[in-house]
Amino acid sequence: MCTYTQTHTHHTHILLHLLVFILIVEAI
């Protein structure tokens, strides 16, 4: 369960970074 939570959090963290990157690109 701990491993699943860490993996899920890590995956969400990556998605957040992608969203921020897209927002920055769109802003430019």
RONUMI-903580 format. One record per residue: residue number from 1; chain; x, y, z of N, C-alpha, C, O in turn. Coordinates in pm, whole numbers. Atoms other than C-alpha are relative to their C-alpha. Layout:
BEGIN
NUM;A;X;Y;Z;X;Y;Z;X;Y;Z;X;Y;Z
...
This chain:
BEGIN
1;A;84;-120;0;0;0;0;88;126;0;59;225;-67
2;A;-91;-115;-7;287;233;84;64;24;-137;78;137;-182
3;A;-63;-11;132;452;156;-250;-99;59;-100;-62;143;-183
4;A;102;-50;93;125;221;-434;-21;150;20;-34;225;-77
5;A;21;-142;-30;80;556;-259;115;83;-52;94;190;-109
6;A;-117;-74;47;435;664;-340;-1;9;-152;29;114;-208
7;A;4;1;146;394;563;-704;-107;95;-51;-85;170;-146
8;A;110;-86;42;60;741;-733;37;147;19;9;230;-67
9;A;-40;-138;-29;201;1056;-572;105;45;-99;103;159;-146
10;A;-106;-34;94;505;1045;-798;-59;26;-139;-18;119;-208
11;A;63;-15;131;286;1004;-1107;-76;133;-6;-72;203;-107
12;A;75;-126;-5;65;1295;-999;96;118;-5;66;220;-67
13;A;-100;-107;-2;376;1505;-936;50;27;-142;70;142;-180
14;A;-45;-15;138;491;1440;-1293;-108;69;-83;-77;157;-165
15;A;109;-61;75;149;1532;-1431;-10;149;31;-36;230;-58
16;A;5;-140;-38;154;1858;-1235;111;78;-69;90;191;-114
17;A;-112;-66;67;495;1942;-1379;-32;20;-148;1;124;-205
18;A;36;-12;142;364;1874;-1731;-103;111;-20;-95;186;-116
19;A;102;-104;11;63;2099;-1671;62;137;13;28;228;-63
20;A;-68;-129;-20;285;2381;-1543;82;34;-123;84;149;-168
21;A;-81;-22;119;517;2336;-1842;-87;46;-117;-50;138;-190
22;A;91;-37;108;223;2356;-2084;-52;143;20;-61;220;-75
23;A;50;-135;-29;88;2668;-1911;106;104;-32;75;210;-87
24;A;-110;-94;28;430;2836;-1938;17;16;-151;34;127;-200
25;A;-16;-5;146;458;2746;-2308;-115;79;-63;-94;159;-154
26;A;116;-71;53;106;2874;-2375;9;149;32;-35;234;-46
27;A;-14;-141;-41;187;3196;-2186;96;72;-94;79;191;-123
28;A;-97;-60;93;481;3255;-2420;-65;5;-138;-3;51;-234
